[in-house]
């Protein structure tokens, strides 16, 4: 039987590998912490747009805190990937010519591009693609 979730995870894993050179094995482990945090973040974006007064809604504080933690996890993951790739480039290792390498190059060449900008772009591509 055709499994839509398996197809989505396979497509997501393919995008991770091609765009960023990252292998999270989401097709094997759909409970992957990165995938869970990404789902939580996307859910939070949708929820916030449906609840325009969420900033003053004290009844949803716990839910909003879980979204903040998910976003922090994703940002920390992005920083870790960035640091690992930057170190590999500095060592002269063979790194893939992918989107993440382009982001890294823009960071190195453009003084106005901050690490936060690179991580934002990295996460935008994930959330937009999911």
Helices and strands as residue ranges (DSSP letters): H 4-20, H 33-50, G 54-56, G 58-60, H 61-91, H 99-109, H 115-129
